[in-house]
Amino acid sequence: MKAWHLEHVEKTIVRFIKGLSPDASSFEKRNYKKYGTISYCIKQIEYDMKHGVDKTEVMEILRKIRLAANYADLRQNAEAVERLERLEDQLSGAQKVEESLSWYNNAYREKSGRSW
């Protein structure tokens, strides 16, 4: 089942990075407005992470999209590259915030054991 979630992460990221085609129908535009946002993409990735996908595997997929030859057509589009960078910032930014708060949580635990 983890393999399915890995594929789902990759498909979700690629769908977000591709964006909306220029000749999209009104139905596709309406769906893209609801399901094509960065927050929806991150929700889908978090769902897959609850089911066994690691954050390192998600970052590997992003690195694969950035470097692999079969995604070269995505990298030709400047808007797609910008969306990829925003997604990477969002996903790695959460980890940076967690790391910056971990010192506070550890310091609080040490202090809570003392009696003042």
C-alpha positions as CSV (number, residue, x, y, z in Angstrom):
1,M,0.0,0.0,0.0
2,K,3.0,2.3,0.6
3,A,3.9,2.0,-3.0
4,W,0.5,3.3,-4.0
5,H,0.9,6.3,-1.7
6,L,4.3,7.0,-3.2
7,E,2.9,7.0,-6.7
8,H,0.0,9.2,-5.5
9,V,2.5,11.8,-4.0
10,E,4.3,11.9,-7.3
11,K,1.1,12.3,-9.4
12,T,-0.2,15.0,-7.0
13,I,3.1,17.0,-7.2
14,V,3.2,16.7,-11.0
15,R,-0.4,17.7,-11.4
16,F,0.2,20.8,-9.2
17,I,3.4,21.7,-11.0
18,K,1.9,21.4,-14.5
19,G,-0.9,23.7,-13.6
20,L,-3.9,24.5,-15.8
21,S,-3.6,24.0,-19.6
22,P,-4.3,27.1,-21.7
23,D,-7.2,25.4,-23.5
24,A,-8.9,24.2,-20.4
25,S,-12.7,23.9,-20.3
26,S,-14.8,25.8,-17.8
27,F,-15.2,22.6,-15.8
28,E,-11.5,22.1,-15.7
29,K,-11.0,25.7,-14.6
30,R,-13.6,25.3,-11.9
31,N,-11.9,22.1,-10.6
32,Y,-8.5,23.7,-10.8
33,K,-9.7,26.6,-8.7
34,K,-10.7,24.1,-6.0
35,Y,-8.2,21.3,-6.3
36,G,-5.2,23.0,-7.9
37,T,-3.9,25.1,-5.0
38,I,-0.7,24.6,-3.1
39,S,-2.7,24.0,0.2
40,Y,-4.7,21.2,-1.4
41,C,-1.5,19.6,-2.8
42,I,0.1,19.7,0.7
43,K,-3.1,18.2,2.2
44,Q,-2.8,15.3,-0.2
45,I,0.9,14.8,0.6
46,E,0.1,14.9,4.3
47,Y,-2.6,12.3,3.8
48,D,0.0,10.0,2.1
49,M,2.5,10.7,4.9
50,K,-0.1,9.4,7.4
51,H,-0.1,6.2,5.5
52,G,3.6,5.5,5.5
53,V,5.4,7.9,3.1
54,D,8.3,9.6,4.8
55,K,9.3,13.2,4.4
56,T,12.6,12.2,2.9
57,E,10.8,10.2,0.2
58,V,8.7,13.2,-0.7
59,M,11.9,15.3,-0.9
60,E,13.4,12.6,-3.1
61,I,10.4,12.8,-5.5
62,L,10.8,16.6,-5.7
63,R,14.5,16.1,-6.4
64,K,13.7,13.5,-9.0
65,I,11.3,16.0,-10.7
66,R,13.9,18.7,-10.7
67,L,16.7,16.5,-12.1
68,A,15.2,13.5,-14.1
69,A,15.1,13.6,-17.9
70,N,11.5,12.5,-18.2
71,Y,10.4,15.7,-16.4
72,A,12.4,18.0,-18.7
73,D,9.3,19.4,-20.3
74,L,8.1,20.6,-16.9
75,R,11.3,22.4,-16.3
76,Q,11.0,24.3,-19.6
77,N,8.0,26.2,-18.2
78,A,9.0,29.1,-15.9
79,E,5.7,29.0,-14.0
80,A,6.0,25.3,-13.4
81,V,9.5,25.8,-11.9
82,E,8.2,28.6,-9.7
83,R,5.4,26.3,-8.4
84,L,8.0,23.6,-7.8
85,E,10.1,26.0,-5.8
86,R,7.1,27.2,-3.8
87,L,6.1,23.6,-3.0
88,E,9.7,22.8,-1.9
89,D,9.7,25.9,0.3
90,Q,6.4,25.0,1.9
91,L,7.5,21.4,2.6
92,S,11.0,22.1,3.8
93,G,9.8,25.2,5.7
94,A,7.6,23.1,8.0
95,Q,10.7,21.0,8.9
96,K,12.7,24.2,9.7
97,V,9.9,25.5,12.0
98,E,9.8,22.1,13.8
99,E,13.6,22.2,14.3
100,S,13.5,25.7,15.6
101,L,10.8,24.9,18.0
102,S,12.4,21.7,19.2
103,W,14.9,23.6,21.4
104,Y,12.1,25.4,23.1
105,N,10.2,22.1,23.8
106,N,13.3,20.5,25.2
107,A,14.2,23.5,27.3
108,Y,10.7,23.6,28.7
109,R,10.8,19.9,29.6
110,E,14.1,20.4,31.5
111,K,12.7,23.4,33.4
112,S,9.4,21.7,34.2
113,G,11.3,19.0,36.2
114,R,12.8,21.5,38.6
115,S,11.0,22.9,41.6
116,W,11.3,26.7,41.9
